[in-house]
Amino acid sequence: MSILHGTFPAMLTPYNKDKSINEKEYQRIAEFGISQGLNGIFCNGSAGDGLALVFEDKVKLMRLSVEVAKSKGVPVISGIGSCVYDETLALAREAKKLGVDALLLQPPFYYPLSEENMIAYFAYIAKNIELPLYVYNIPLFAPAMSLRVVEAVSKMDNIVGMKDSAGSAVDFSHFSDVLSDFDIFVGREEYYLGALISGAKGSMTSCGGVFPEIMSGIYKSFLQKDYAQAQKLQQSILKAIRFAGSMPFPLGYALLLEARGFNFNNLSTIHPIESKLYEKLDSKKSEAKAVLLCIDKEVGLAKP
C-alpha cells in the first residue's frame, strides 16, 4: 500500500536563543522546500533532534509541519522513536489527531534486541497505532535491521514500508529484491540515484531540507530518464555532505542552511558543544558559503 513517494526532507529544527523552537523559521524552511519540488515533510527525525526533544516539542513539530504541508497539498511523516514505549504510542496518537499521514519507527536504541524480539516490538507497535507505519533501519544510532527482520515485518498489517539509512548499496539491493511490494526510501543522500535505480520509492534525508531543488531534481530527472542530469545533481552535493560530516551531526547541515539565508541563531543548539567549535565558527561559516558557491556554479541554487 503506497502512502508516500518522492523526495522528503529530514527537517532540521532551528532554535531561539532560549532553546525554544523557532516556529516561524521552521515553517519558512518547510515552505521553501516544497516550493522547490519536495513531495512532503519528514519531521522528528535525527537531523531535527527528534530523539532529544521533550514530548511537547515533538508534538509541536508535527503541528508546524502539518500546517505547512496541508496548505500545500503534500503529506507529513513523523518519527515516533523512543526507548519509552508508551511515549511512542502517545506520539502516534497525537500524530493521528493532528493530521499526520504516516509514522516512522526505528528499533529501540540502547537495549539490545534479538531478531525475534525486534519483530515482536514492531508487531506490538503496529497493532496499537492507527496510522501507516514505516520501519527505520539506521545502524548508526539503533540496532541494525537484518533482511530477515524486515521481511517479517513487511508482512504485518499497517507496516507499509521502510527507510534505510545503513548506507550499504549491497544491503539495499537485497532489500529491494526480496521486498518487491514494500516501499523503500533511502536515508543516505549520496546514494539517492543509485537507490532509485535499485527500486527506491524516494528519499528522506538531511540534504532534502538543505538542498531541496537538487534532491527533488535527482528524483525528477530519474523519472524523466535523464540520467546524466540526475548524476550531475547527485555529484554536486557530495562536497556539502563531506563538509557537514566535519562537524558534530547535525550542526554542519544547520550551517549550510544558515549560509543559504535561514536563521539558525549562530548555531544555537540543544546539544552540548565544545568551546573550540565556537572559536572556529567564523571559519566554518566561510567554508559553508564557499561550498554553496561551488554548488551554485555547478548546478544552480534557488534564493530562499
N, C-alpha and C positions, 0 to 999 in steps of 0.2 A: 504494500500500500504506500504509494509515493505521497509524501506530505510536503517535502521541500525539494528544491533543485537550485543549482547555480551557485553564485558567489556570495558568501556571508562574511561579515567582519567579526572577528573576535574583538568586541568593543573594549577599548581602554577606558578607564574611569579617571576623569580629571577632578582635582580636589581644590577646595578653597584653602586659605591659609590655616583655618581651624580644623582641617582634615575632613570637613563635611564635603559631600559630593557637590560639585559644580553642575547643577542640573541643566542650566542654560547651555553651557558649553558641551555637555554630553549630548544633548539633543541636536546641537549645531553640527557636531561631528557626524551623528547618525543621518541627519538631513543631507549633508554634503555627500556622504557615501551613496545614499540612494539616488541622488541626482546624477551620480557618476556611474550608475549602472548596477549597483548591488541589488541582489534579489531578495534581501531580507536583513534582519538584525539578529545577532547572537550575543546575548548578554550573560553576565555572571560566569564567564569563563576565566581561565588562568590569567590571561592578559588584562582582564578587568578587575583583578583582585577578588574574584568571586568566592574564593576559598578562604579569604582573610577578612571579609566584611561581616558585620553583625547582621542578624536576620532582617532587621528593618531596612537596612541599606540594600540588601539583596532584592527585597520586595520593591524598594524604590526604583532600582534599575529596571526591573520588569515593567513597572508603570511608565517610566520615562520612555522606554523602548516601544511599548505598545502605543503610546500617544503619537509618536512619530510614525511608526510603521502603519498604523491603521489609517492615518491621514494620507499616506502614500500608496496604500493598497498592497503592502507586502507583509509577509509573515514574520513572527518572532519565535526564536527558540531560546530557552534559558537553561543554564546549568543549574542543577539542584544537588550537586555532590556534597557530602558531609560524612564525617565519622559518627555524627549523631543521627541515627536512622530516623528518629521521629522528626528531626528538622527537615530531612529530605522529603518526607511525606507532607510536612506542613508547607514547605516551599511549593510543592506540586499543587496543593490545594489553593494557595494564593495565586499561583500562575493561572489556574483554571478561572478563578474569579476575575482576574484582570484581562483575560482575553489572549493570553499567550497561546501559540499554536502547537508547540511541541517542546519536549524536555530532553536534556542531555545528562547522562549519568555515568561516571566512571566507577570502577571498583573502589570500595573504601580504602583509603590510604592508611599507613602506619601499621594496621593489623594484618598480618599475613593471612591469605586465604588459599585453601586448596581449590583446585578446579571445581570440585563438586560444591563446595561452599560458595564459590563465586557465582556459579549457576543458580544456586538456591537464593542468593541475595537478589539477583536481578529478577528472578521469578517472583519473589516476595514483593519487591517494589512495584513491578509491572502490574500485578493484580490488585494493588491497593491505590492506584492512581487512575485518573480519568483521561489524561492527555497522552497522545502518542509519545513513545519513548525511544530515543536513540542512545545506544551504549557508546562509551568513550574509551578507546584504547590509548592511554598516554603513559607509557612506561617510565618517562622521565619523572613523573610525580605520583604514580599509583601502580599497583601490581599489573604486570603485562597480561593481556588477554590472549590466550592461545587460540589457534584455529578451532580446536575442539570446543572451547567455551563459546566462541562467537557463533559457531554453527548451531550449538544447542539453544542459545538464546534467540537466534534468528527464527526459530520455530515457535516461539512463545507469542501468545496473543498480546497485542498492544506494544510489542517491540518491533519497530519498523525499519531500523537502520543503525548505522554506526558512524562515528567519526574516528579515523585512525591517524594518530599523531606519532606513531612509532618511528617514522622516517625510513622505513625499510621498503624499498621497491620490491624486493623478493617476497616479503610477507604480504604486501598489498596485492601483488599478483595472485597469490594463493587465496586471499580473502575474496577477491573478485571472481575467481574461478569457481570456488565452492559455493559462494553466496550469490548466485546469479540473479536471484529475485529479491535481494536485500540491498537497500540504498546505502551506499558507502560514500562518505565525504572525507576528503583528505585534510589533515590538520597541519601539514608542513608546506609552506608556501613555495619553497624552492622545487617542489615536486608536483606542482599543480598540473602542468601539461602532461607529464608522464602518467599521473594518476587518471586524468581524463582518458588518455589513450588506453589505460588498463581497465576502464569501465566506471570510474568515479562519477557520482551524481553531481558533485560540486566540491566546494571547499569552505572551510570555516577557519580563518587564520588571522593573525595579528596584522599582516600586510593588507588584508582585506579592508581593515579600518584605516590604515595609513596611506595606502595607495589603491583606493577603490577603482579608479579608472584603469589601472594596469591589471589588477586581478580580475575585474569583470571583463576587461579586454581580452585576456587569455581565454576565458570561457567562450566569449562571443566569437573570437577568431577560430577556436576549435570547432564550434558548431558550424561555422561557415567554411570549414576545411581549409582555412588559410593558415596552414601550419607554420609557415615561415614567419608570419607576423606574431603568431602565438609564441614561438620560440624566442623571437626578438624581445617581446614583452617579458617573458619568463626570465631571460638572461639579465634584463635591466635591473631587477630588484635584488640580485644576489649580493651586490656591494652593500645595499642597505641592511640586508639580513646579517652580514658579517659585522657591520657597524653596531647593530643592535645587540649582537652577541658579545661585544666587547664591554658591555655594562651589565649590571645585575638585571635580570628579567623582572618586569617588562619595561624598565626605565629607558632603554635605548629606543624602543618604539615610541615612547612618550616624547623623547627629544626630537625625533623625526616629525611627529605630529606638531610639536611646538614650532619647529622650523618651517612647517607648512603654513603656519599662521593661527594655530589654535592655542588656547591659553591653558598651559599646564602649571602655571603658578611657580615658575622657576624650579620645576621638577619636584613640587610638593608631592609627597607620597606617604602612605600609611606604613610603609616598611622601614625598618632601621637601616640607615645609610651611613657609612663611614665618612668622616670629615674630609678625607683626601679626595673623595669623589666630588664634593662640592668645590674643593680647591681647584680642580681641573675642569669645572663645569663649563667655563667660558670656551676653553679649547674644544671640548666635546660639542658644544653648540656650533662652533665654527666648522667642525668636522661634519656635523649633520647637514649643515647648509651646503657644504661642498658636495656631499653625496647627492643631495636633491638637485643641485645644479647639473651634475653629471647625468642624472637620470632624465632631467628635463630636456637636455640636449639630445639624448638618445631617442626618447620616445614621446616626450612632451608631458607636462603635468598641468592639471587644471588649477585655477585660482579659487580658493575657498571663498 
